[in-house]
Amino acid sequence: MKNNEKEKQKKPFYKRPWFIILVIFVVIAVIGSSGDNEEEKVSNKSEIEKTTTDETKEDLEKEVEEEGISGDEEEIEKEDEVTKYGTGTYKIGEDLPAGEYKLFSEGTISYFQVSKDSSGSLESIVCNDNFKNFTYITVNDGQYLELKGCYAIPVDEAPKYEAKDGKYEEGTYKVGVDIPAGEYKVVSNGGNSYVEVSKDSLGTFESIITNDNFSNDKYITVSDGQYLKIVNAYIQTE
């Protein structure tokens, strides 16, 4: 009887066929769901990679644009570069082309000299001068140009003077370039001052149209193409 009773006892539900089949379906469903999650993760990863790629592309394009701007600035800088001849002695036609140059001082007082030969004698000097700020000089083939504490720039490349608050300091101005033609009041800085108007920039006595030493104020009229030199003085236009 006991054996029969044992045989008649119900099997645990987890051992029954229907439960096993149910478990199989659940496992399949879980696996399927896991697959979907993986696909979703992969899809999300793809979206992240796509977004990152897009952002990287935008960054690269931005960098390229910035580099393009930088390149333009470099081109502008190159265009702004000028030919400079520093302190030294130059043989015109060999070391330095003949022509007109604007000289810029690198210190308080600078010096230039044009000679007809390299003998070093006083007789060889065509012209010479001490100057502040800037001046002009024209040299010809075969001459020698000596520069001390200054540098020369071909006149076509040289920057024009721009008056600050309408004030023209000591220097030599090319009329029509650095200063407009017209009448000006030249004001002395005190002591001996000097004003000179020349027809060219050869620096010779023959170039001088008019000149004068003065200690107070002086009026002067200049025309386009002339050169106005003021020493220990200034012009105030405003």
Contacts in CASP RR format, 6 or more apart in sequence:
PFRMAT RR
TARGET T0000
AUTHOR 0000-0000-0000
METHOD contacts of the structure
MODEL  1
MKNNEKEKQKKPFYKRPWFIILVIFVVIAVIGSSGDNEEEKVSNKSEIEK
TTTDETKEDLEKEVEEEGISGDEEEIEKEDEVTKYGTGTYKIGEDLPAGE
YKLFSEGTISYFQVSKDSSGSLESIVCNDNFKNFTYITVNDGQYLELKGC
YAIPVDEAPKYEAKDGKYEEGTYKVGVDIPAGEYKVVSNGGNSYVEVSKD
SLGTFESIITNDNFSNDKYITVSDGQYLKIVNAYIQTE
13 19 0 8 1.000
82 153 0 8 1.000
82 154 0 8 1.000
82 157 0 8 1.000
82 158 0 8 1.000
83 153 0 8 1.000
83 154 0 8 1.000
83 157 0 8 1.000
84 151 0 8 1.000
84 152 0 8 1.000
84 153 0 8 1.000
85 96 0 8 1.000
85 101 0 8 1.000
85 147 0 8 1.000
85 151 0 8 1.000
85 152 0 8 1.000
85 153 0 8 1.000
86 147 0 8 1.000
86 150 0 8 1.000
86 151 0 8 1.000
86 152 0 8 1.000
87 106 0 8 1.000
87 147 0 8 1.000
87 148 0 8 1.000
87 149 0 8 1.000
87 150 0 8 1.000
87 151 0 8 1.000
88 146 0 8 1.000
88 147 0 8 1.000
88 148 0 8 1.000
89 144 0 8 1.000
89 145 0 8 1.000
89 146 0 8 1.000
89 147 0 8 1.000
90 96 0 8 1.000
90 144 0 8 1.000
90 145 0 8 1.000
90 146 0 8 1.000
90 147 0 8 1.000
91 118 0 8 1.000
91 142 0 8 1.000
91 144 0 8 1.000
92 98 0 8 1.000
92 139 0 8 1.000
92 140 0 8 1.000
92 141 0 8 1.000
92 142 0 8 1.000
92 143 0 8 1.000
92 144 0 8 1.000
92 145 0 8 1.000
93 141 0 8 1.000
93 142 0 8 1.000
96 139 0 8 1.000
96 145 0 8 1.000
96 152 0 8 1.000
97 154 0 8 1.000
98 139 0 8 1.000
98 140 0 8 1.000
98 141 0 8 1.000
99 138 0 8 1.000
99 139 0 8 1.000
99 140 0 8 1.000
99 154 0 8 1.000
99 155 0 8 1.000
100 136 0 8 1.000
100 137 0 8 1.000
100 138 0 8 1.000
100 154 0 8 1.000
100 155 0 8 1.000
100 201 0 8 1.000
101 136 0 8 1.000
101 137 0 8 1.000
101 138 0 8 1.000
101 139 0 8 1.000
101 145 0 8 1.000
101 152 0 8 1.000
101 153 0 8 1.000
101 154 0 8 1.000
101 155 0 8 1.000
101 158 0 8 1.000
102 134 0 8 1.000
102 135 0 8 1.000
102 136 0 8 1.000
102 152 0 8 1.000
102 153 0 8 1.000
102 155 0 8 1.000
102 158 0 8 1.000
103 110 0 8 1.000
103 112 0 8 1.000
103 131 0 8 1.000
103 134 0 8 1.000
103 135 0 8 1.000
103 136 0 8 1.000
103 137 0 8 1.000
103 147 0 8 1.000
103 150 0 8 1.000
103 151 0 8 1.000
103 152 0 8 1.000
104 133 0 8 1.000
104 134 0 8 1.000
104 150 0 8 1.000
104 151 0 8 1.000
104 152 0 8 1.000
104 153 0 8 1.000
105 131 0 8 1.000
105 132 0 8 1.000
105 133 0 8 1.000
105 134 0 8 1.000
105 149 0 8 1.000
105 150 0 8 1.000
106 149 0 8 1.000
106 150 0 8 1.000
106 151 0 8 1.000
107 149 0 8 1.000
107 150 0 8 1.000
108 132 0 8 1.000
109 130 0 8 1.000
109 131 0 8 1.000
109 132 0 8 1.000
110 130 0 8 1.000
110 131 0 8 1.000
110 132 0 8 1.000
110 147 0 8 1.000
110 148 0 8 1.000
110 149 0 8 1.000
110 150 0 8 1.000
111 128 0 8 1.000
111 129 0 8 1.000
111 130 0 8 1.000
111 131 0 8 1.000
111 146 0 8 1.000
111 147 0 8 1.000
111 148 0 8 1.000
111 149 0 8 1.000
111 150 0 8 1.000
112 128 0 8 1.000
112 129 0 8 1.000
112 131 0 8 1.000
112 135 0 8 1.000
112 137 0 8 1.000
112 145 0 8 1.000
112 146 0 8 1.000
112 147 0 8 1.000
112 148 0 8 1.000
112 150 0 8 1.000
113 125 0 8 1.000
113 127 0 8 1.000
113 128 0 8 1.000
113 145 0 8 1.000
113 146 0 8 1.000
114 125 0 8 1.000
114 126 0 8 1.000
114 127 0 8 1.000
114 128 0 8 1.000
114 137 0 8 1.000
114 139 0 8 1.000
114 143 0 8 1.000
114 144 0 8 1.000
114 145 0 8 1.000
114 146 0 8 1.000
114 203 0 8 1.000
115 124 0 8 1.000
115 125 0 8 1.000
115 126 0 8 1.000
115 143 0 8 1.000
115 144 0 8 1.000
115 146 0 8 1.000
116 124 0 8 1.000
116 125 0 8 1.000
116 126 0 8 1.000
116 142 0 8 1.000
116 143 0 8 1.000
116 144 0 8 1.000
117 124 0 8 1.000
117 144 0 8 1.000
118 124 0 8 1.000
118 144 0 8 1.000
126 143 0 8 1.000
126 202 0 8 1.000
126 203 0 8 1.000
126 204 0 8 1.000
127 137 0 8 1.000
127 202 0 8 1.000
127 203 0 8 1.000
127 204 0 8 1.000
129 135 0 8 1.000
129 203 0 8 1.000
131 150 0 8 1.000
131 171 0 8 1.000
131 172 0 8 1.000
132 169 0 8 1.000
132 170 0 8 1.000
132 171 0 8 1.000
132 231 0 8 1.000
133 169 0 8 1.000
133 170 0 8 1.000
133 171 0 8 1.000
134 161 0 8 1.000
134 171 0 8 1.000
134 172 0 8 1.000
135 171 0 8 1.000
135 172 0 8 1.000
135 229 0 8 1.000
136 155 0 8 1.000
136 172 0 8 1.000
136 174 0 8 1.000
136 201 0 8 1.000
136 227 0 8 1.000
137 145 0 8 1.000
137 152 0 8 1.000
137 201 0 8 1.000
137 202 0 8 1.000
137 203 0 8 1.000
138 200 0 8 1.000
138 201 0 8 1.000
138 202 0 8 1.000
138 203 0 8 1.000
139 145 0 8 1.000
145 152 0 8 1.000
155 174 0 8 1.000
160 177 0 8 1.000
160 178 0 8 1.000
161 168 0 8 1.000
161 173 0 8 1.000
161 177 0 8 1.000
161 178 0 8 1.000
161 179 0 8 1.000
163 179 0 8 1.000
163 237 0 8 1.000
165 238 0 8 1.000
166 236 0 8 1.000
166 237 0 8 1.000
166 238 0 8 1.000
167 234 0 8 1.000
167 235 0 8 1.000
167 236 0 8 1.000
167 237 0 8 1.000
167 238 0 8 1.000
168 179 0 8 1.000
168 184 0 8 1.000
168 230 0 8 1.000
168 234 0 8 1.000
168 235 0 8 1.000
168 236 0 8 1.000
168 237 0 8 1.000
169 234 0 8 1.000
170 189 0 8 1.000
170 230 0 8 1.000
170 231 0 8 1.000
170 232 0 8 1.000
170 233 0 8 1.000
170 234 0 8 1.000
171 229 0 8 1.000
171 230 0 8 1.000
171 231 0 8 1.000
172 201 0 8 1.000
172 227 0 8 1.000
172 228 0 8 1.000
172 229 0 8 1.000
173 179 0 8 1.000
173 227 0 8 1.000
173 228 0 8 1.000
173 229 0 8 1.000
173 230 0 8 1.000
174 201 0 8 1.000
174 225 0 8 1.000
174 227 0 8 1.000
175 181 0 8 1.000
175 222 0 8 1.000
175 223 0 8 1.000
175 224 0 8 1.000
175 225 0 8 1.000
175 226 0 8 1.000
175 227 0 8 1.000
175 228 0 8 1.000
176 224 0 8 1.000
176 225 0 8 1.000
179 222 0 8 1.000
179 228 0 8 1.000
179 235 0 8 1.000
181 222 0 8 1.000
181 223 0 8 1.000
181 224 0 8 1.000
182 221 0 8 1.000
182 222 0 8 1.000
182 223 0 8 1.000
183 219 0 8 1.000
183 220 0 8 1.000
183 221 0 8 1.000
184 219 0 8 1.000
184 220 0 8 1.000
184 221 0 8 1.000
184 222 0 8 1.000
184 228 0 8 1.000
184 235 0 8 1.000
184 237 0 8 1.000
185 217 0 8 1.000
185 218 0 8 1.000
185 219 0 8 1.000
185 235 0 8 1.000
185 236 0 8 1.000
186 193 0 8 1.000
186 195 0 8 1.000
186 214 0 8 1.000
186 217 0 8 1.000
186 218 0 8 1.000
186 219 0 8 1.000
186 220 0 8 1.000
186 230 0 8 1.000
186 233 0 8 1.000
186 234 0 8 1.000
186 235 0 8 1.000
187 217 0 8 1.000
187 233 0 8 1.000
187 234 0 8 1.000
187 235 0 8 1.000
187 236 0 8 1.000
188 214 0 8 1.000
188 215 0 8 1.000
188 216 0 8 1.000
188 217 0 8 1.000
188 218 0 8 1.000
188 232 0 8 1.000
188 233 0 8 1.000
189 232 0 8 1.000
189 233 0 8 1.000
189 234 0 8 1.000
190 215 0 8 1.000
190 232 0 8 1.000
191 215 0 8 1.000
191 232 0 8 1.000
192 213 0 8 1.000
192 215 0 8 1.000
192 232 0 8 1.000
193 213 0 8 1.000
193 214 0 8 1.000
193 215 0 8 1.000
193 218 0 8 1.000
193 230 0 8 1.000
193 231 0 8 1.000
193 232 0 8 1.000
193 233 0 8 1.000
194 211 0 8 1.000
194 212 0 8 1.000
194 213 0 8 1.000
194 214 0 8 1.000
194 229 0 8 1.000
194 230 0 8 1.000
194 231 0 8 1.000
194 232 0 8 1.000
194 233 0 8 1.000
195 211 0 8 1.000
195 212 0 8 1.000
195 214 0 8 1.000
195 218 0 8 1.000
195 220 0 8 1.000
195 228 0 8 1.000
195 229 0 8 1.000
195 230 0 8 1.000
195 231 0 8 1.000
195 233 0 8 1.000
196 208 0 8 1.000
196 210 0 8 1.000
196 211 0 8 1.000
196 212 0 8 1.000
196 228 0 8 1.000
196 229 0 8 1.000
196 230 0 8 1.000
197 208 0 8 1.000
197 209 0 8 1.000
197 210 0 8 1.000
197 211 0 8 1.000
197 220 0 8 1.000
197 222 0 8 1.000
197 226 0 8 1.000
197 227 0 8 1.000
197 228 0 8 1.000
197 229 0 8 1.000
198 207 0 8 1.000
198 208 0 8 1.000
198 209 0 8 1.000
198 226 0 8 1.000
198 227 0 8 1.000
198 229 0 8 1.000
199 207 0 8 1.000
199 209 0 8 1.000
199 226 0 8 1.000
199 227 0 8 1.000
200 207 0 8 1.000
200 227 0 8 1.000
201 207 0 8 1.000
201 227 0 8 1.000
209 226 0 8 1.000
210 220 0 8 1.000
212 218 0 8 1.000
214 233 0 8 1.000
220 228 0 8 1.000
222 228 0 8 1.000
END
